[in-house]
Amino acid sequence: MTDDILVADGLTKHFPLMAGFPFKRRIGAVQAVDGIDLAVRSGESFGLVGESGCGKSTTGRLLTRLLEPTAGRIRYRGEDITHAGRKELAPIRSEIQMIFQDPYASLNPRQTVGRIVAGPMEINGIAPRGGREARVRELLEVVGLNPEHYNRFPHEFSGGQRQRIGIARALALEPKVIVADEPVSALDVSIQAQVVNLLRTLQGELGIAFVFIAHDLAVVRHFSQRVAVMYLGKIVEVGGRDDIYRHPRHPYTHALLSAVPEPLDAADTSPEGTVRERIRLAGDVPSPVSPPSGCRFRTRCWKAADRCATEEPPLVRAAGSAEGHLSACHFPEPPTVARDTEVVLDPALRP
Ligand SMILES: Nc1ncnc2c1ncn2[C@@H]1O[C@H](COP(=O)(O)OP(=O)(O)OP(=O)(O)O)[C@@H](O)[C@H]1O
């Protein structure tokens, strides 16, 4: 018996690449997401991390069925919803909600907060006991806004408050899963923590499963019980938060972690508790139109060998890793990372 609520198997999205004039024709495909497997458990917070363009947003939109996958499957509570039509999707759509990065762009400027938050209830014909207005006021309170601001417009609120409005709207249908796509990256750093804390409270109190998309590991660390790291359309590592932060096995995770400035856990005094290597990856992320053969990370990896160009490493549990901690590397990092090691990579040393 599994408590997985939202599962992706081999999930793939290739956007057609068109060129030519006056008649456009397909000249290739952007391999935004390429055969990823992931399982989000009921009530958990699952972080999805990676650099810009690695396919996080596309994954979020596929999971919420805002985008049609090119291949693969999505299951919600055991039911295959990959190709579910509008009618079959309607009840599921209310249970899987999305919060977007830009709180302003995602709120209709001509609607009052009351109407915005009530919108999903209207669309789905839901009439809560006590009426929609009372429910909206309650939701505004839940997200830390003044219910008396019911008749105000989005421009009258700060960025953090607007994101709270977006969160209230996402909560209106009592979702079981919320996919939050970079929900705090457009906000001031001082406000970010408040919004993350709100999401954490909601996850704890309402038992909502969260897929929290972020480009850096620092934000996800405060919120996620499990974390998946993406690179160029693939998941390269997934595992419990502590496994990922303290014992990263994939070189890319290692490099991402080295950008986290502060100690990973101030309270942790174990020798492996803090990772402080400074790894500067050489070069840019390759194009998702023609990704490298074999391991997609190999062109930037200091460990790359011949095998990496010909054999794609499977996402598996490396020797010495905890259960459920999987990585996709032929030469995983040692199981325990020494404290305060300084790794300065010389691009000239790369194969
Ligand atoms: N509608 C589209 N048509 C063509 N290519 C697309 C489309 N949407 C995304 N892409 C491409 O797919 C790749 C993955 O994009 P995606 O937005 O999922 O990445 P991301 O990791 O969320 O990045 P960011 O943090 O910058 O949003 C990128 O190369 C992007 O340019």
PDBQT file of the ligand as one rigid body, heavy atoms in Angstrom, charges set to zero:
ROOT
HETATM    1  N1  LIG A 401       5.935  26.755 -24.848  1.00  0.00    +0.000 N 
HETATM    2  C1  LIG A 401       7.223  26.488 -25.077  1.00  0.00    +0.000 A 
HETATM    3  N2  LIG A 401       7.682  26.360 -26.348  1.00  0.00    +0.000 NA
HETATM    4  C2  LIG A 401       8.978  26.066 -26.608  1.00  0.00    +0.000 A 
HETATM    5  N3  LIG A 401       9.906  25.885 -25.641  1.00  0.00    +0.000 NA
HETATM    6  C3  LIG A 401       9.515  26.006 -24.364  1.00  0.00    +0.000 A 
HETATM    7  C4  LIG A 401       8.149  26.312 -24.003  1.00  0.00    +0.000 A 
HETATM    8  N4  LIG A 401       8.053  26.370 -22.656  1.00  0.00    +0.000 NA
HETATM    9  C5  LIG A 401       9.308  26.122 -22.173  1.00  0.00    +0.000 A 
HETATM   10  N5  LIG A 401      10.166  25.905 -23.208  1.00  0.00    +0.000 N 
HETATM   11  C6  LIG A 401      11.607  25.583 -23.097  1.00  0.00    +0.000 C 
HETATM   12  O1  LIG A 401      11.708  24.395 -22.319  1.00  0.00    +0.000 OA
HETATM   13  C7  LIG A 401      12.848  24.470 -21.480  1.00  0.00    +0.000 C 
HETATM   14  C8  LIG A 401      12.411  24.276 -20.045  1.00  0.00    +0.000 C 
HETATM   15  O2  LIG A 401      11.661  25.416 -19.639  1.00  0.00    +0.000 OA
HETATM   16  P1  LIG A 401      11.016  25.578 -18.185  1.00  0.00    +0.000 P 
HETATM   17  O3  LIG A 401      10.326  26.900 -18.141  1.00  0.00    +0.000 OA
HETATM   18  O4  LIG A 401      10.234  24.371 -17.863  1.00  0.00    +0.000 OA
HETATM   19  O5  LIG A 401      12.311  25.600 -17.270  1.00  0.00    +0.000 OA
HETATM   20  P2  LIG A 401      12.476  26.115 -15.784  1.00  0.00    +0.000 P 
HETATM   21  O6  LIG A 401      13.465  25.210 -15.158  1.00  0.00    +0.000 OA
HETATM   22  O7  LIG A 401      11.176  26.251 -15.117  1.00  0.00    +0.000 OA
HETATM   23  O8  LIG A 401      13.131  27.534 -16.003  1.00  0.00    +0.000 OA
HETATM   24  P3  LIG A 401      12.745  28.955 -15.349  1.00  0.00    +0.000 P 
HETATM   25  O9  LIG A 401      13.158  28.857 -13.921  1.00  0.00    +0.000 OA
HETATM   26  O10 LIG A 401      13.583  29.912 -16.122  1.00  0.00    +0.000 OA
HETATM   27  O11 LIG A 401      11.267  29.118 -15.560  1.00  0.00    +0.000 OA
HETATM   28  C9  LIG A 401      13.509  25.799 -21.752  1.00  0.00    +0.000 C 
HETATM   29  O12 LIG A 401      14.544  25.601 -22.691  1.00  0.00    +0.000 OA
HETATM   30  C10 LIG A 401      12.392  26.630 -22.347  1.00  0.00    +0.000 C 
HETATM   31  O13 LIG A 401      12.899  27.602 -23.224  1.00  0.00    +0.000 OA
ENDROOT
TORSDOF 0
